[in-house]
Amino acid sequence: MKATLVETYKNSFLYEIILWITGVLVPRLKNDFLSSRLSSFIDWVDKSVISNKYLEIFFDTKKVGEAWYASAFYRYTTYAIRHIAFHIPRSKIKFRSYFIGIFMLFVLLFPAEYWDNFYMVPAFACIALIFISRYAVQRTGVIFVLINIIITMFIGMMSISIPIAACKTLSYFLLAVDLFFLISFAIRNQGDLENYLMFLFIAMVVLCLVGIVQANGPDDFNQAITGVYGDPDVFAEILVLLFPFAFVYPITLNSKWRRLIYSVLVMGASFWVITATQSMAAFIAFFIELIIVIVLIDRRYIPMILLLAPTFSGRVINNIVLMWHRESGNGNIFQNIINAFRGFWRNGFGVSTDSFVNLYNASALHYGDKHSLINLPNVTISPIYFNILANIGAIVMIGFMYYILRIAHSSITCMFRATPRQRIVFAAGLAALLGISVSSLFESSLFEPRVLIMYWSMLGILRSGRIIKLGILD
């Protein structure tokens, strides 16, 4: 049976297309790029800017690390933390990685009508304190405490100088960053990492069930479903971030049949629910993630994509048609770039506090009615890089983009040298990173704190996988 399927696949038109893409199109694009002016410009930037000895501290993380570890702030603060830690009684509760998984289930599955973003603060504080009480005398615990001190100082300073709405959004953003560090510090072996994937798998299954029930309810079939979030765009982005991890988790199971059945069910249910959100961005991101995960894990799984055919019901086709006519409330990157530069040109940026506040208030959505806090013409910001620009500033945005490129490059290099069990984590993380980056070009709800939590959780998984693979705390 297997040989027959392989033979049929090799004689198919799909196989010829894949051979042409990998054997003709990709090499041709590579050669054209290497001989282009863009490639020459990139080489010049690498040699004259990034490798410049006067500028390398901004690009070379080793130099930055050396300066940081040599600073008086780091040395004296870590010494004080370690000294105080010996006088703090250790918690009798041993920290387990599934505490983070339970926290994620709480954040991702709590119904919107009863939800308040502040709930995340005490919930995260509980697991953070358990971690600190157990590991405050160790290097990971000391660094985690130091990070929280810096975050607290930063929020304190910002609360004095920026509006309360901006400070709230900034606080949730930094809470997500704090979760990123906790994941990478607490999940230190492959078993813990796979247990965390199990919680993301459970979250995906529950959200898909909620979406299916909601889509088949008495409401209008042409209405986009909102899941437990009250917003179809937020629901769609959460599904995009969860799908790669939920799809690869069954591969860690021992039974071949369970692996096949769970993967196919997650793939089919996710696709059906994503179409029901009527999000064009999520629809495109889903197929990008699916192809990336399958190609990076095992190309023999490519025919599995054909199993999506049975899900193309009249309802799904109708949702696909509707999503191309539905306008996202967050805009798209092309119109946003034009509008943003128009706004910068007229209002100025970085010139005065009022200009920055107006820019922020025009881009941040009010949590109650999902509309801008003020109506400033020609300024609508949605993608993540613009969000960080409005929240923290251009320097942090450039640094964040550089870190995203580093972590993507590191994931690719680690994946080719990793064991099969480690490879699936890098493949899923890379797929989620690329999928959400592409979907954010069209629409983005990354001002929504729960989406931010899931986004930084994904980055934490990638960093944790890198630490496990290399055996170092970077």
C-alpha angles and dihedrals in degrees: 000000000000092000090050092052092048091049092048091049093050090051093049129104089238090062091051090051092050091049091050092049095048097036104036114011100044095046090047092051090047093052092045091050095048090053095045130103089242090062090049090050091050090051090050092050090049094050102034103032113021094037094042108122091222094051101034093096087070094051108023108080090195091061091045090050093050091051091047096049090046094051121110091229092059096043098047096039095050090046090053093046093050091046093050092044092066089061095049114091112241118243117253088220110088112222113247128189091234088070087074090047091053089049090053092049089051092051097042101042104038109116115249095231090063098031129111120178090225089070088077093063100064091035092055092041090058095056092039091054092049089052093047094047090055101039106025091111092052127077096253091051093047092050091046091052090047091051091052091049090053092047091049092049091048093050090047093053094044093049088063096053109031135056119276092246090055091046091053092051091046091050093054090046091054091045087058090049089050089053088051091059094043092054093049092047099042102040101067106152139044093254092057090047093052091047089055090050087055091060091049088049090052091048091051093049093049093047091049091051090049090049093049092049091047093047091052094046127111093271125106110293089219091060118102113242119239103194113203093327104071091228126081094210092053091047091050094050092049089052091049091052094045101042101078093050093045090048096052098040094082088058087071091061121098100226114082092206093051090049092052097042096046094046093049093046093049091047094049097041093046092050092048094049094044090055089049089059086060090220111151091193093054091045091056093042092051093060092043090053094044094051093044094050094047095045094047096045102039128333090210086077092066093098086060087078088069088066088074088072095086090057092061094100125157089264093055093047090049090052091049090053092047094049091061090056097041117096118217116230088225098059125219132282097252095054091039093054091051093046093044094052091046088053093046091049093052102034102029124230125238090005098107141355091250092058092052093046091050091049091051095045091050093052102038116084121224108243093224105054099010092234129123117278088235132007109244110171120245096008118110117146125187118144119092096250091055089046091055089045091056094041103044112359147262097289093054090045092054090046091050092050090050091050091049090054090048094050092046091050091045091050092053094048093044092047095060091051097040131099117259091259092051093043094064091059093052091045092051094045093048091048092050091048093051093040096054091042090056095043090050088061089068103030137346139187096186091131084071105097095218091055089048090053092053092044094054090042087059090052089048091055091053092048092046090050090051091050091049092048097046097033093227136108102234 
